[in-house]
Amino acid sequence: MNTYKRMQALGRRPAAPALVRHIAVRRADGATLPSHPACAASDPQSCAHALVDARLNEALFRYERVIRDRFDAIEDVLRSLSPYQHDLDFAEKAQVMAEQRLGLRWPQSALEHAWVAGVDMKTLFAHATFEGVARCVASADFDQAAWRTALPLNVARWREFGYHTVDISPCADGRLQGLLPFVLRTVPDEAVLVKAYAGALFDIENDVADWAQRQVHQYASGVFGLDYLKVAVYHFSSSSPTQQGCAAHGSHDDVAITAAIERLYALRHAVAEQFGPDMAPQVVLIGVDTDLDAIRIHLPDISGRLHAQRFLDSAHLYRQTLGLPADVALGHIEQAVKSYAHDLGGLGAKGNESGMQGLAVAWLVANFSQIEYVLHHHAGRYAVIGHDEQFICVGDMVPRLHLRNQFYYAHLDTVEEGAADLDVGIRIFSGLNVRRGLPVPVLVHFQYSSAVPDSRARAVQRGQRIRAAIATRYAELCSRGLLQCCVAVSDRRGREPLAFVADDASVSPCMH
Amino acid sequence: MNTYKRMQALGRRPAAPALVRHIAVRRADGATLPSHPACAASDPQSCAHALVDARLNEALFRYERVIRDRFDAIEDVLRSLSPYQHDLDFAEKAQVMAEQRLGLRWPQSALEHAWVAGVDMKTLFAHATFEGVARCVASADFDQAAWRTALPLNVARWREFGYHTVDISPCADGRLQGLLPFVLRTVPDEAVLVKAYAGALFDIENDVADWAQRQVHQYASGVFGLDYLKVAVYHFSSSSPTQQGCAAHGSHDDVAITAAIERLYALRHAVAEQFGPDMAPQVVLIGVDTDLDAIRIHLPDISGRLHAQRFLDSAHLYRQTLGLPADVALGHIEQAVKSYAHDLGGLGAKGNESGMQGLAVAWLVANFSQIEYVLHHHAGRYAVIGHDEQFICVGDMVPRLHLRNQFYYAHLDTVEEGAADLDVGIRIFSGLNVRRGLPVPVLVHFQYSSAVPDSRARAVQRGQRIRAAIATRYAELCSRGLLQCCVAVSDRRGREPLAFVADDASVSPCMH
């Protein structure tokens, strides 16, 4: 999406709000959108719930603008450069513009032969994208300072609810990449694991391994009584359910929900079978309406079953409690969660019913702020309800970058295992970039532990192995420069935030 | 190796012993072999150590003959069939002979067009090999009954020494595939994990995951105070050190030892860094002389360091104590281990010094039986000191089959990660089979937990994914029928011992 469209979506210009509202109620194909389930007012900005943290919303919106600007500028700069590519002083001109507007330098090798056959825009585009990611990571402390400590859900709250770890598997879909700080207002700290898979179809064996390591941590530190919570997150589109739902499940919401429930059961079963029935982790299912960022929370009934059609609906609860004083509204939500649990005959929470209820209340209230965020800053419904990612992240989650539609993320250790996830990503980018002649930027990223000898070298090796496998799988795209892959590593403890791995000092690390 | 050579090696015919001894002291290239370090007698069968379990040796030798016969018969049968392949009644003849001599039936599809262009020997060879493996697994209870319960090292002994798990990573080399019951006289039970890698270069992250799961098991069952022992096993050839050592390390013993030590340090470091310094597993290094099956045990010194040149040598100790009464000999060995530990300034065994010493004594004494096994049944030094494997096993260890040079084993989850290990295996079989026109039989095997839903389906899927990756990586060999790959799964608890996965009911499951 270019800057102009992006500005519309963000409602950044004084003239924009009316236009944005128009987009919000009428889709490009002329279909009328459903009314907003949380806010009935004709002006979405007029809705203001007593439990919403308006200052936090402002801080998050400033963050969104900073990040979007950084990436939007890339296409603008390249378009501006295009007319000059055969000029004698093109290389200097290009470097000056890159430094001034993007804060980077192009690899000289990509510019110096521009006079012969034109500049290689694909390489410049990928280079700037990867540098943009690096900049987001490097300046995350600064960019996120205003909201990071203000998020209501953090490691102290998890403990209060009875959890030492919250292991979240959303879909790899870019629309869920703002899940933690935005949709769930949750601090992405060491108590939270995020591993995304196409269709939220997380890897059971991998999860059992993570579960065991987290449990040992607890035992080793002498902490008993806290549990591991596994959360699967499916998504759907309320305004375009059959088109803009989960691609991995053919945009069939029922299929997506059933599949996620089965995966949660399987994990519980696998742990119980290997380690004893009392050891199975607690599970919760969450659904996100990616048009509005409203959520559904499905809690397990007393026998452990999850029900596709029985859930707590944040948009519905927002609407019910809009206009009430904060304490009354909170009481209402607590009562709603209690009734829901009662209707289920109690919760399958291993004796931690109040903890699980507390968590549900906290996430519902937290999500009210996000509903209002979309009401105030995106006219209630995102202008682009479909895909609009900037790059694909493969391997470990790119650290400290959280924004809806910023990237498509496939958690994988090998292309051999993660091929299906990667194929979905490449298909999405064929529509977004390749059809316009722009490459798919693929960031292969792995974390290492700086205190463990050779851990960095092994992470680099893994990244290079995966890059080679990607080059083989998508040989045709690569040979045309339409897939550009870059390997990066970062230290788990932040001593090295994000370092690109150069294969050869003479070429840009980002070029394949 | 054909039956005739095999019989020489096994000394099965009355006329053989003299010939075998001749092979043992003079190699094919005319070089004189070093004298046997454990036994100075001119007749190796005259050595009889008081601590050796002669009955156990007899039982293991019967097992070795049963297994070898099963596979040796394959080439004999195929050679006998060859002259008849254009006969009208070839299919019947072939089936009768297969049933009588191999206890199997050929896939009819592989026989019926033999009159046109000759029979496809490669397919028959692979089919019979895979069926042979299945038979070894199916009849393991019977075949191994005589030695399984007689092995001196088992889960009760581990507990006595202070260990709940012994995680052993030998080299993938086939010469180490008799490691547990033969070389170390150790029961392959649930307390022992075996994961082989070329050059014993085990995967740190994978090991950390295994370590954590085993620790949780302990905590969950309320057991405290037992530890996890990691053992790396390198190997060397005393009679052909620069030719028949570890291929993954270019037959450089020093390199192999240093690499194994570094890997052990890295694992200890990785656990300590992630879970706290007291949590690191105990480590031991073992070296096997694959000519004699004698071992070296390297224990960590008080500061945790392992020394390449400071080890306990089983052949040396056997020789020192040969002729002594059992209790005197045992006292001598215990004293030798104590002195060794004293010279190291004490052992780096996390306060479990006596347990680690006890383990060393037990393995040294256990290995005396294997030294004598090779003295009595293989003239002191194996006739074939190099590779002579029957097939490659990929994935999880083929269950319940333990015999030197029976298979090359690469523990892997993906070809992408395990390519180096697999390449070494294919290279070995290019010399053993491909140059004679016979295929490389590759068994892809994964275990599942029958109690976990879909666990079997996931194991099958993993196997099929790996078969596809093998077909891609070795496309040229596959297209010529010179690599035949078969997928099998087995239940971890033994309810399904080994089942081949058929892709298509109309073809043999073993054919690619």
Contacts between the chains, C-beta under 8 A, distances in Angstrom:
chain1	res1	chain2	res2	distance
A	204	B	452	7.8
A	204	B	455	7.9
A	204	B	458	7.1
A	205	B	458	7.7
A	208	B	213	7.3
A	209	B	209	4.0
A	209	B	212	7.1
A	209	B	213	7.0
A	212	B	209	7.1
A	212	B	212	4.2
A	212	B	213	4.2
A	212	B	215	7.6
A	212	B	216	4.7
A	213	B	208	7.2
A	213	B	209	6.9
A	213	B	212	4.2
A	213	B	274	7.5
A	213	B	275	8.0
A	215	B	212	7.5
A	215	B	216	4.8
A	215	B	219	7.3
A	216	B	212	4.7
A	216	B	215	4.8
A	216	B	216	5.9
A	216	B	219	7.5
A	216	B	275	6.0
A	216	B	279	7.6
A	217	B	275	6.3
A	219	B	215	7.3
A	219	B	216	7.6
A	219	B	219	4.7
A	220	B	275	5.2
A	220	B	276	5.3
A	220	B	278	7.9
A	220	B	279	5.6
A	221	B	276	7.6
A	265	B	453	7.1
A	266	B	452	7.0
A	266	B	453	5.5
A	266	B	454	5.9
A	269	B	451	7.7
A	269	B	452	5.3
A	269	B	453	5.6
A	270	B	449	7.2
A	270	B	452	4.6
A	270	B	455	7.1
A	273	B	449	5.6
A	273	B	451	4.3
A	273	B	452	5.0
A	274	B	213	7.5
A	274	B	449	6.9
A	274	B	452	7.9
A	275	B	213	8.0
A	275	B	216	6.0
A	275	B	217	6.4
A	275	B	220	5.2
A	276	B	220	5.4
A	276	B	221	7.7
A	278	B	220	8.0
A	279	B	216	7.6
A	279	B	220	5.6
A	413	B	413	8.0
A	413	B	414	7.6
A	413	B	417	7.5
A	414	B	413	7.6
A	414	B	414	4.2
A	414	B	416	4.1
A	414	B	417	5.8
A	415	B	416	6.2
A	416	B	414	4.1
A	416	B	415	6.2
A	416	B	416	4.5
A	416	B	465	6.3
A	416	B	466	7.7
A	416	B	469	5.5
A	417	B	413	7.5
A	417	B	414	5.8
A	417	B	465	7.3
A	449	B	270	7.1
A	449	B	273	5.6
A	449	B	274	6.9
A	451	B	269	7.6
A	451	B	273	4.3
A	452	B	204	7.8
A	452	B	266	6.8
A	452	B	269	5.3
A	452	B	270	4.6
A	452	B	273	5.1
A	452	B	274	7.9
A	453	B	262	7.9
A	453	B	265	7.0
A	453	B	266	5.4
A	453	B	269	5.7
A	454	B	262	7.9
A	454	B	266	5.8
A	455	B	204	7.8
A	455	B	270	7.0
A	458	B	204	7.1
A	458	B	205	7.8
A	465	B	416	6.3
A	465	B	417	7.3
A	466	B	416	7.7
A	469	B	416	5.5
